[in-house]
Amino acid sequence: MQLIEKMINFIEKTNKNIGKAACYLIFVFMFLMVYEVIARYFFQSPTIWVHEMCGYIFAAYIAMTGGWVLLEKGHVSVDIIYQLFPRKVKLTADIIVSIVALFMFIILFWQGYKFAWHAFSTNQHSHTLFGPPLWPVKILLPIGSLVFILQILADFGKTILKAKQRRVK
């Protein structure tokens, strides 16, 4: 039990740190957008790279904060009916949702890995004038999925531990 609790704590701490660090990417995003607006409208010198880099940065922001948002229960949830369930039904629903989410994110990880590996192995670049390599942004899909998978497993572990504690009492 202590090993499971230590793993859950490690995953949660890791997701919190990754999420909080990734949150600062939004400031980089905003700075670049302001830079682009000033360059375009005040100096009539638009850039060829800011828009695409902002897309990359926003993708990193979304991918790397998903596990933290799940940890903080920050995703949209409709729990009107869930609130009416007795404790055992809620526990069963939590387990089913965890298994379904885990299955979906494992597939997303697997397909994202193939997607990123193809971009890396073929040296795929964007078709824009800027033309950066695409593998750095495509690798965010499996990394973000992995962070999410770990948090799903941690939540699943907490649910199981709660169920066992209730049985003991």
Number of C-alpha atoms within 10 A of each C-alpha: 8 7 8 13 14 11 16 20 13 13 22 22 14 17 24 18 14 17 22 14 13 19 16 11 18 16 11 14 20 12 13 17 16 13 14 19 16 14 14 13 10 10 9 10 12 15 13 13 15 17 15 15 17 19 13 17 19 18 17 23 21 19 23 26 23 22 27 24 17 17 21 11 10 10 10 7 8 8 9 8 7 14 10 10 13 9 12 10 12 14 16 13 14 17 17 13 14 20 15 12 16 20 13 14 21 17 14 18 23 16 14 21 19 15 16 21 15 15 19 17 9 9 11 15 14 12 10 10 8 15 13 16 15 18 20 14 19 22 21 22 23 23 17 23 25 20 24 27 23 19 24 22 18 22 20 20 19 15 17 15 15 13 15 11 10 9 8 7 5
